[in-house]
Amino acid sequence: MTTSRISDYLGHIIEAIDLATGYVHDVAQADFEADIRTQQAVSMNIIILGEAAAN
């Protein structure tokens, strides 16, 4: 695997972490549990993070 590809995957990981944590920053757990859109957005970024890490 080339260094460029590794950098791309690491960039995807960092972006997914930033997005997921941004969605829940200052959100109470009860509010998160009641908001399916935010749950799905966080879940999608966890999936992206996992896929990038697997590569």
C-alpha positions in Angstrom: 0.0 0.0 0.0 1.3 3.4 -0.9 1.9 6.2 1.5 -0.7 8.2 -0.4 -3.4 5.6 0.2 -2.6 5.4 3.9 -2.8 9.2 4.1 -6.2 9.0 2.4 -7.5 6.4 4.8 -6.2 8.3 7.8 -7.9 11.4 6.5 -11.2 9.6 6.2 -10.8 8.3 9.8 -10.1 11.8 11.1 -13.0 13.3 9.2 -15.4 10.6 10.4 -14.3 11.1 14.0 -14.6 14.9 13.7 -18.1 14.6 12.2 -19.4 12.0 14.6 -18.1 13.9 17.7 -19.4 17.2 16.2 -22.9 15.8 15.9 -23.0 15.0 19.6 -21.0 17.9 21.1 -23.0 19.4 23.9 -26.0 17.1 23.3 -27.5 15.4 26.3 -27.7 11.6 26.2 -31.5 11.8 26.4 -31.6 14.2 23.5 -29.3 11.9 21.5 -31.5 8.9 22.3 -34.6 10.8 21.1 -33.0 12.0 17.8 -32.9 9.2 15.2 -31.2 11.5 12.6 -28.3 12.2 14.8 -28.0 8.6 15.8 -27.9 7.6 12.1 -25.4 10.3 11.3 -23.1 9.1 14.1 -23.6 5.5 13.1 -22.7 6.2 9.4 -19.5 7.9 10.4 -18.6 4.9 12.7 -19.1 2.7 9.7 -16.9 4.9 7.5 -14.3 4.9 10.3 -14.3 1.1 10.5 -14.1 0.7 6.7 -11.2 3.0 6.5 -9.4 1.4 9.4 -9.9 -2.1 7.8 -8.1 -0.9 4.7 
